Amino acid sequence: MHHPVLLPEVINNLLIKKSGYYIDATFGEGGFAFEILKRGGKVLAIEWDEKQYQIGKVKYQKEIEEKRLKLINENFKKIKKIAQENNFFPVDGILFDLGISMKQLKESGRGFSFKKENEPLDMRISLKLKLKAADLINSLSQEKLYETFAKYSEEIHSLRLVENIILARAVKKIEKVKDLVEIIDKTLGKKDERAYQRIFQGLRITVNEEMENLKKGLEGAAAILNETGRIVVITFHSLEDRLVKNFVKNNNLHFLTKKPIVSKRFSYERSAKLRIISLN
Protein backbone atom coordinates (compact mmCIF):
# COMPACT_ATOMS: atom_id res chain seq x y z
CA MET A 1 0.00 0.00 0.00
CA HIS A 2 1.28 3.45 -0.98
CA HIS A 3 1.88 5.62 2.11
CA PRO A 4 0.60 9.15 1.38
CA VAL A 5 2.24 12.24 2.81
CA LEU A 6 1.10 13.25 6.34
CA LEU A 7 -1.37 10.34 6.45
CA PRO A 8 -1.96 10.16 10.25
CA GLU A 9 -2.33 13.94 10.51
CA VAL A 10 -4.86 14.07 7.66
CA ILE A 11 -6.96 11.19 9.01
CA ASN A 12 -6.94 12.56 12.57
CA ASN A 13 -8.05 16.01 11.45
CA LEU A 14 -10.85 14.81 9.15
CA LEU A 15 -12.64 13.45 12.27
CA ILE A 16 -14.05 10.52 10.29
CA LYS A 17 -17.41 9.19 11.43
CA LYS A 18 -19.22 6.06 10.30
CA SER A 19 -21.30 6.64 7.14
CA GLY A 20 -20.00 10.22 6.94
CA TYR A 21 -19.48 11.78 3.49
CA TYR A 22 -15.88 12.51 2.47
CA ILE A 23 -14.40 13.72 -0.81
CA ASP A 24 -10.85 12.82 -1.77
CA ALA A 25 -10.32 15.46 -4.47
CA THR A 26 -6.89 14.08 -5.45
CA PHE A 27 -7.30 10.29 -5.31
CA GLY A 28 -3.88 9.32 -6.75
CA GLU A 29 -3.06 5.80 -5.62
CA GLY A 30 -5.94 5.76 -3.12
CA GLY A 31 -4.01 5.80 0.17
CA PHE A 32 -6.14 8.45 1.89
CA ALA A 33 -9.43 7.09 0.55
CA PHE A 34 -8.52 3.59 1.79
CA GLU A 35 -7.95 4.85 5.34
CA ILE A 36 -11.27 6.75 5.33
CA LEU A 37 -13.10 3.65 4.10
CA LYS A 38 -11.42 1.55 6.84
CA ARG A 39 -12.95 3.89 9.42
CA GLY A 40 -16.46 3.54 7.96
CA GLY A 41 -16.66 6.72 5.92
CA LYS A 42 -18.15 6.88 2.42
CA VAL A 43 -15.85 8.37 -0.22
CA LEU A 44 -16.38 10.25 -3.45
CA ALA A 45 -12.93 10.30 -5.08
CA ILE A 46 -11.79 12.49 -7.96
CA GLU A 47 -8.76 11.67 -10.12
CA TRP A 48 -7.77 13.76 -13.15
CA ASP A 49 -5.02 11.46 -14.46
CA GLU A 50 -6.72 8.89 -16.72
CA LYS A 51 -4.09 6.21 -16.07
CA GLN A 52 -4.31 6.52 -12.28
CA TYR A 53 -8.11 6.51 -12.55
CA GLN A 54 -8.10 3.23 -14.51
CA ILE A 55 -5.67 1.63 -12.03
CA GLY A 56 -7.86 2.79 -9.14
CA LYS A 57 -11.01 1.32 -10.71
CA VAL A 58 -9.37 -2.11 -10.81
CA LYS A 59 -7.60 -1.87 -7.44
CA TYR A 60 -10.74 -0.74 -5.58
CA GLN A 61 -13.33 -2.70 -7.59
CA LYS A 62 -14.74 -4.32 -4.44
CA GLU A 63 -15.26 -1.00 -2.61
CA ILE A 64 -16.82 0.51 -5.74
CA GLU A 65 -19.21 -2.43 -6.18
CA GLU A 66 -20.20 -2.14 -2.50
CA LYS A 67 -21.02 1.54 -3.19
CA ARG A 68 -18.71 2.69 -0.42
CA LEU A 69 -16.45 4.35 -2.99
CA LYS A 70 -17.37 6.35 -6.07
CA LEU A 71 -14.42 7.17 -8.34
CA ILE A 72 -14.71 9.97 -10.93
CA ASN A 73 -12.24 10.84 -13.72
CA GLU A 74 -12.37 14.64 -13.69
CA ASN A 75 -10.62 17.82 -12.51
CA PHE A 76 -11.35 18.84 -8.92
CA LYS A 77 -12.17 22.36 -10.12
CA LYS A 78 -15.63 20.85 -10.80
CA ILE A 79 -15.97 19.43 -7.28
CA LYS A 80 -19.30 21.15 -6.55
CA LYS A 81 -20.89 19.92 -9.79
CA ILE A 82 -19.52 16.38 -9.26
CA ALA A 83 -20.89 16.22 -5.70
CA GLN A 84 -24.30 17.51 -6.79
CA GLU A 85 -24.53 15.11 -9.75
CA ASN A 86 -23.77 12.19 -7.43
CA ASN A 87 -26.07 13.42 -4.64
CA PHE A 88 -23.00 13.45 -2.36
CA PHE A 89 -23.46 16.55 -0.20
CA PRO A 90 -23.34 18.19 2.29
CA VAL A 91 -19.89 16.75 2.92
CA ASP A 92 -18.24 16.07 6.30
CA GLY A 93 -14.67 16.35 5.04
CA ILE A 94 -12.76 17.22 1.88
CA LEU A 95 -9.11 16.52 1.13
CA PHE A 96 -6.79 18.18 -1.39
CA ASP A 97 -3.28 16.66 -1.65
CA LEU A 98 -1.61 18.94 -4.20
CA GLY A 99 1.54 16.92 -4.81
CA ILE A 100 2.50 14.89 -7.88
CA SER A 101 2.58 11.21 -6.89
CA MET A 102 5.75 9.11 -6.96
CA LYS A 103 4.11 6.91 -9.59
CA GLN A 104 3.55 9.93 -11.84
CA LEU A 105 7.15 11.07 -11.35
CA LYS A 106 8.68 7.66 -11.96
CA GLU A 107 6.33 5.87 -14.34
CA SER A 108 4.17 8.33 -16.29
CA GLY A 109 6.71 8.99 -19.04
CA ARG A 110 5.52 12.62 -19.21
CA GLY A 111 8.64 14.45 -18.05
CA PHE A 112 7.45 15.53 -14.61
CA SER A 113 10.91 14.84 -13.16
CA PHE A 114 14.14 16.51 -14.26
CA LYS A 115 15.85 13.18 -13.56
CA LYS A 116 14.06 11.45 -16.47
CA GLU A 117 16.30 12.97 -19.14
CA ASN A 118 14.97 11.07 -22.16
CA GLU A 119 11.27 11.59 -21.44
CA PRO A 120 9.30 14.05 -23.56
CA LEU A 121 8.50 17.47 -22.10
CA ASP A 122 4.80 16.71 -21.73
CA MET A 123 3.80 17.41 -18.09
CA ARG A 124 0.05 17.07 -18.70
CA ILE A 125 -1.71 15.50 -15.73
CA SER A 126 -4.64 14.73 -18.02
CA LEU A 127 -3.92 13.68 -21.60
CA LYS A 128 -7.15 15.43 -22.62
CA LEU A 129 -5.25 18.72 -22.38
CA LYS A 130 -4.09 19.87 -25.80
CA LEU A 131 -0.89 21.73 -24.99
CA LYS A 132 2.22 19.96 -23.69
CA ALA A 133 5.10 21.64 -21.89
CA ALA A 134 7.19 21.41 -25.08
CA ASP A 135 4.45 23.26 -27.00
CA LEU A 136 4.63 26.15 -24.53
CA ILE A 137 8.44 26.22 -24.43
CA ASN A 138 8.64 26.32 -28.24
CA SER A 139 5.80 28.75 -28.95
CA LEU A 140 5.24 31.22 -26.11
CA SER A 141 6.55 34.75 -26.53
CA GLN A 142 9.54 35.89 -24.51
CA GLU A 143 7.20 37.93 -22.30
CA LYS A 144 4.88 34.97 -21.57
CA LEU A 145 7.79 32.61 -20.87
CA TYR A 146 9.31 35.13 -18.49
CA GLU A 147 5.97 35.45 -16.69
CA THR A 148 5.77 31.65 -16.36
CA PHE A 149 9.18 31.26 -14.72
CA ALA A 150 9.19 34.48 -12.70
CA LYS A 151 5.67 33.93 -11.31
CA TYR A 152 5.41 30.17 -10.92
CA SER A 153 9.05 29.13 -10.45
CA GLU A 154 10.02 32.29 -8.54
CA GLU A 155 13.32 31.90 -10.38
CA ILE A 156 15.66 34.91 -10.05
CA HIS A 157 17.43 34.02 -13.32
CA SER A 158 14.16 33.89 -15.30
CA LEU A 159 15.10 36.57 -17.84
CA ARG A 160 18.42 34.96 -18.73
CA LEU A 161 16.79 31.52 -18.83
CA VAL A 162 14.14 32.73 -21.28
CA GLU A 163 16.73 34.40 -23.48
CA ASN A 164 18.62 31.09 -23.67
CA ILE A 165 15.39 29.20 -24.46
CA ILE A 166 14.65 31.61 -27.33
CA LEU A 167 18.18 31.13 -28.72
CA ALA A 168 18.05 27.33 -28.38
CA ARG A 169 14.62 26.85 -29.97
CA ALA A 170 15.70 28.94 -32.99
CA VAL A 171 18.23 26.18 -33.73
CA LYS A 172 16.07 23.13 -32.90
CA LYS A 173 12.90 22.32 -31.02
CA ILE A 174 13.17 21.76 -27.28
CA GLU A 175 11.44 18.40 -26.91
CA LYS A 176 12.97 16.34 -24.11
CA VAL A 177 13.71 16.81 -20.43
CA LYS A 178 17.47 16.84 -21.09
CA ASP A 179 17.04 19.69 -23.62
CA LEU A 180 15.60 21.95 -20.93
CA VAL A 181 18.08 20.79 -18.27
CA GLU A 182 20.98 21.68 -20.59
CA ILE A 183 19.57 25.19 -21.07
CA ILE A 184 19.19 25.62 -17.30
CA ASP A 185 22.81 24.47 -16.80
CA LYS A 186 23.99 26.98 -19.39
CA THR A 187 21.97 29.75 -17.72
CA LEU A 188 23.28 29.05 -14.21
CA GLY A 189 26.77 27.94 -15.20
CA LYS A 190 26.36 24.87 -12.99
CA LYS A 191 24.07 21.98 -12.12
CA ASP A 192 21.46 22.93 -9.52
CA GLU A 193 18.73 20.42 -8.60
CA ARG A 194 16.70 22.98 -6.66
CA ALA A 195 16.65 25.25 -9.71
CA TYR A 196 15.53 22.30 -11.86
CA GLN A 197 12.71 21.59 -9.39
CA ARG A 198 11.53 25.22 -9.37
CA ILE A 199 11.63 25.58 -13.15
CA PHE A 200 9.92 22.25 -13.84
CA GLN A 201 7.32 23.18 -11.23
CA GLY A 202 6.58 26.48 -12.96
CA LEU A 203 6.15 24.78 -16.30
CA ARG A 204 3.88 22.06 -14.86
CA ILE A 205 1.71 24.66 -13.08
CA THR A 206 1.26 26.53 -16.36
CA VAL A 207 0.50 23.44 -18.48
CA ASN A 208 -2.18 22.21 -16.05
CA GLU A 209 -3.50 25.64 -14.94
CA GLU A 210 -2.99 24.44 -11.38
CA MET A 211 -3.49 27.72 -9.55
CA GLU A 212 -6.77 28.52 -11.31
CA ASN A 213 -8.00 24.96 -10.71
CA LEU A 214 -7.11 25.15 -7.00
CA LYS A 215 -9.02 28.41 -6.55
CA LYS A 216 -12.13 26.95 -8.23
CA GLY A 217 -11.75 23.70 -6.29
CA LEU A 218 -11.62 25.49 -2.93
CA GLU A 219 -14.63 27.62 -3.83
CA GLY A 220 -16.61 24.53 -4.78
CA ALA A 221 -15.50 22.67 -1.65
CA ALA A 222 -16.65 25.46 0.68
CA ALA A 223 -20.05 25.50 -1.06
CA ILE A 224 -20.78 21.79 -0.39
CA LEU A 225 -19.22 21.47 3.07
CA ASN A 226 -21.33 20.57 6.09
CA GLU A 227 -21.47 23.37 8.71
CA THR A 228 -19.28 21.29 11.01
CA GLY A 229 -17.14 19.84 8.18
CA ARG A 230 -13.47 20.39 7.43
CA ILE A 231 -11.37 21.01 4.34
CA VAL A 232 -7.85 19.61 4.63
CA VAL A 233 -5.25 20.91 2.16
CA ILE A 234 -1.67 19.69 1.69
CA THR A 235 0.50 22.19 -0.19
CA PHE A 236 4.06 21.71 -1.42
CA HIS A 237 5.24 25.21 -2.33
CA SER A 238 4.68 28.80 -1.26
CA LEU A 239 2.41 29.71 -4.19
CA GLU A 240 -0.17 27.07 -3.26
CA ASP A 241 0.05 27.88 0.43
CA ARG A 242 -0.37 31.60 -0.24
CA LEU A 243 -3.44 30.94 -2.39
CA VAL A 244 -4.99 28.81 0.37
CA LYS A 245 -4.31 31.50 3.01
CA ASN A 246 -5.81 34.23 0.82
CA PHE A 247 -8.85 32.09 0.04
CA VAL A 248 -9.54 31.57 3.75
CA LYS A 249 -9.07 35.25 4.53
CA ASN A 250 -11.18 36.52 1.62
CA ASN A 251 -14.07 34.15 2.35
CA ASN A 252 -14.25 34.63 6.12
CA LEU A 253 -13.27 31.03 6.79
CA HIS A 254 -11.01 29.81 9.58
CA PHE A 255 -7.83 27.79 10.07
CA LEU A 256 -8.06 25.38 13.00
CA THR A 257 -4.33 25.66 13.71
CA LYS A 258 -2.40 28.92 13.71
CA LYS A 259 0.53 27.38 11.84
CA PRO A 260 0.48 24.62 9.24
CA ILE A 261 1.15 21.06 10.39
CA VAL A 262 4.45 19.67 9.10
CA SER A 263 6.31 16.38 9.51
CA LYS A 264 9.91 15.25 9.08
CA ARG A 265 9.24 11.50 9.28
CA PHE A 266 10.11 10.86 5.63
CA SER A 267 12.21 12.82 3.13
CA TYR A 268 9.24 13.16 0.75
CA GLU A 269 7.23 14.93 3.50
CA ARG A 270 9.71 17.74 4.10
CA SER A 271 8.08 20.35 1.86
CA ALA A 272 4.49 19.39 2.76
CA LYS A 273 2.29 21.74 4.78
CA LEU A 274 -1.11 20.68 6.08
CA ARG A 275 -3.81 23.24 6.76
CA ILE A 276 -7.27 22.54 8.20
CA ILE A 277 -10.10 24.86 7.20
CA SER A 278 -13.56 25.21 8.80
CA LEU A 279 -16.57 27.35 7.93
CA ASN A 280 -17.01 28.62 11.47
C-alpha positions in Angstrom: 0.0 0.0 0.0 1.3 3.4 -1.0 1.9 5.6 2.1 0.6 9.2 1.4 2.2 12.2 2.8 1.1 13.2 6.3 -1.4 10.3 6.4 -2.0 10.2 10.2 -2.3 13.9 10.5 -4.9 14.1 7.7 -7.0 11.2 9.0 -6.9 12.6 12.6 -8.0 16.0 11.4 -10.8 14.8 9.2 -12.6 13.5 12.3 -14.1 10.5 10.3 -17.4 9.2 11.4 -19.2 6.1 10.3 -21.3 6.6 7.1 -20.0 10.2 6.9 -19.5 11.8 3.5 -15.9 12.5 2.5 -14.4 13.7 -0.8 -10.8 12.8 -1.8 -10.3 15.5 -4.5 -6.9 14.1 -5.4 -7.3 10.3 -5.3 -3.9 9.3 -6.7 -3.1 5.8 -5.6 -5.9 5.8 -3.1 -4.0 5.8 0.2 -6.1 8.5 1.9 -9.4 7.1 0.6 -8.5 3.6 1.8 -8.0 4.9 5.3 -11.3 6.8 5.3 -13.1 3.6 4.1 -11.4 1.6 6.8 -13.0 3.9 9.4 -16.5 3.5 8.0 -16.7 6.7 5.9 -18.1 6.9 2.4 -15.9 8.4 -0.2 -16.4 10.3 -3.4 -12.9 10.3 -5.1 -11.8 12.5 -8.0 -8.8 11.7 -10.1 -7.8 13.8 -13.1 -5.0 11.5 -14.5 -6.7 8.9 -16.7 -4.1 6.2 -16.1 -4.3 6.5 -12.3 -8.1 6.5 -12.6 -8.1 3.2 -14.5 -5.7 1.6 -12.0 -7.9 2.8 -9.1 -11.0 1.3 -10.7 -9.4 -2.1 -10.8 -7.6 -1.9 -7.4 -10.7 -0.7 -5.6 -13.3 -2.7 -7.6 -14.7 -4.3 -4.4 -15.3 -1.0 -2.6 -16.8 0.5 -5.7 -19.2 -2.4 -6.2 -20.2 -2.1 -2.5 -21.0 1.5 -3.2 -18.7 2.7 -0.4 -16.4 4.4 -3.0 -17.4 6.4 -6.1 -14.4 7.2 -8.3 -14.7 10.0 -10.9 -12.2 10.8 -13.7 -12.4 14.6 -13.7 -10.6 17.8 -12.5 -11.4 18.8 -8.9 -12.2 22.4 -10.1 -15.6 20.8 -10.8 -16.0 19.4 -7.3 -19.3 21.2 -6.6 -20.9 19.9 -9.8 -19.5 16.4 -9.3 -20.9 16.2 -5.7 -24.3 17.5 -6.8 -24.5 15.1 -9.7 -23.8 12.2 -7.4 -26.1 13.4 -4.6 -23.0 13.5 -2.4 -23.5 16.6 -0.2 -23.3 18.2 2.3 -19.9 16.8 2.9 -18.2 16.1 6.3 -14.7 16.4 5.0 -12.8 17.2 1.9 -9.1 16.5 1.1 -6.8 18.2 -1.4 -3.3 16.7 -1.7 -1.6 18.9 -4.2 1.5 16.9 -4.8 2.5 14.9 -7.9 2.6 11.2 -6.9 5.7 9.1 -7.0 4.1 6.9 -9.6 3.6 9.9 -11.8 7.2 11.1 -11.4 8.7 7.7 -12.0 6.3 5.9 -14.3 4.2 8.3 -16.3 6.7 9.0 -19.0 5.5 12.6 -19.2 8.6 14.5 -18.1 7.5 15.5 -14.6 10.9 14.8 -13.2 14.1 16.5 -14.3 15.9 13.2 -13.6 14.1 11.5 -16.5 16.3 13.0 -19.1 15.0 11.1 -22.2 11.3 11.6 -21.4 9.3 14.1 -23.6 8.5 17.5 -22.1 4.8 16.7 -21.7 3.8 17.4 -18.1 0.0 17.1 -18.7 -1.7 15.5 -15.7 -4.6 14.7 -18.0 -3.9 13.7 -21.6 -7.1 15.4 -22.6 -5.3 18.7 -22.4 -4.1 19.9 -25.8 -0.9 21.7 -25.0 2.2 20.0 -23.7 5.1 21.6 -21.9 7.2 21.4 -25.1 4.4 23.3 -27.0 4.6 26.1 -24.5 8.4 26.2 -24.4 8.6 26.3 -28.2 5.8 28.8 -28.9 5.2 31.2 -26.1 6.6 34.7 -26.5 9.5 35.9 -24.5 7.2 37.9 -22.3 4.9 35.0 -21.6 7.8 32.6 -20.9 9.3 35.1 -18.5 6.0 35.5 -16.7 5.8 31.7 -16.4 9.2 31.3 -14.7 9.2 34.5 -12.7 5.7 33.9 -11.3 5.4 30.2 -10.9 9.0 29.1 -10.4 10.0 32.3 -8.5 13.3 31.9 -10.4 15.7 34.9 -10.0 17.4 34.0 -13.3 14.2 33.9 -15.3 15.1 36.6 -17.8 18.4 35.0 -18.7 16.8 31.5 -18.8 14.1 32.7 -21.3 16.7 34.4 -23.5 18.6 31.1 -23.7 15.4 29.2 -24.5 14.7 31.6 -27.3 18.2 31.1 -28.7 18.0 27.3 -28.4 14.6 26.9 -30.0 15.7 28.9 -33.0 18.2 26.2 -33.7 16.1 23.1 -32.9 12.9 22.3 -31.0 13.2 21.8 -27.3 11.4 18.4 -26.9 13.0 16.3 -24.1 13.7 16.8 -20.4 17.5 16.8 -21.1 17.0 19.7 -23.6 15.6 21.9 -20.9 18.1 20.8 -18.3 21.0 21.7 -20.6 19.6 25.2 -21.1 19.2 25.6 -17.3 22.8 24.5 -16.8 24.0 27.0 -19.4 22.0 29.8 -17.7 23.3 29.1 -14.2 26.8 27.9 -15.2 26.4 24.9 -13.0 24.1 22.0 -12.1 21.5 22.9 -9.5 18.7 20.4 -8.6 16.7 23.0 -6.7 16.6 25.2 -9.7 15.5 22.3 -11.9 12.7 21.6 -9.4 11.5 25.2 -9.4 11.6 25.6 -13.2 9.9 22.2 -13.8 7.3 23.2 -11.2 6.6 26.5 -13.0 6.1 24.8 -16.3 3.9 22.1 -14.9 1.7 24.7 -13.1 1.3 26.5 -16.4 0.5 23.4 -18.5 -2.2 22.2 -16.0 -3.5 25.6 -14.9 -3.0 24.4 -11.4 -3.5 27.7 -9.5 -6.8 28.5 -11.3 -8.0 25.0 -10.7 -7.1 25.1 -7.0 -9.0 28.4 -6.6 -12.1 26.9 -8.2 -11.7 23.7 -6.3 -11.6 25.5 -2.9 -14.6 27.6 -3.8 -16.6 24.5 -4.8 -15.5 22.7 -1.7 -16.6 25.5 0.7 -20.1 25.5 -1.1 -20.8 21.8 -0.4 -19.2 21.5 3.1 -21.3 20.6 6.1 -21.5 23.4 8.7 -19.3 21.3 11.0 -17.1 19.8 8.2 -13.5 20.4 7.4 -11.4 21.0 4.3 -7.9 19.6 4.6 -5.3 20.9 2.2 -1.7 19.7 1.7 0.5 22.2 -0.2 4.1 21.7 -1.4 5.2 25.2 -2.3 4.7 28.8 -1.3 2.4 29.7 -4.2 -0.2 27.1 -3.3 0.1 27.9 0.4 -0.4 31.6 -0.2 -3.4 30.9 -2.4 -5.0 28.8 0.4 -4.3 31.5 3.0 -5.8 34.2 0.8 -8.9 32.1 0.0 -9.5 31.6 3.8 -9.1 35.3 4.5 -11.2 36.5 1.6 -14.1 34.2 2.3 -14.3 34.6 6.1 -13.3 31.0 6.8 -11.0 29.8 9.6 -7.8 27.8 10.1 -8.1 25.4 13.0 -4.3 25.7 13.7 -2.4 28.9 13.7 0.5 27.4 11.8 0.5 24.6 9.2 1.1 21.1 10.4 4.5 19.7 9.1 6.3 16.4 9.5 9.9 15.3 9.1 9.2 11.5 9.3 10.1 10.9 5.6 12.2 12.8 3.1 9.2 13.2 0.8 7.2 14.9 3.5 9.7 17.7 4.1 8.1 20.4 1.9 4.5 19.4 2.8 2.3 21.7 4.8 -1.1 20.7 6.1 -3.8 23.2 6.8 -7.3 22.5 8.2 -10.1 24.9 7.2 -13.6 25.2 8.8 -16.6 27.3 7.9 -17.0 28.6 11.5 
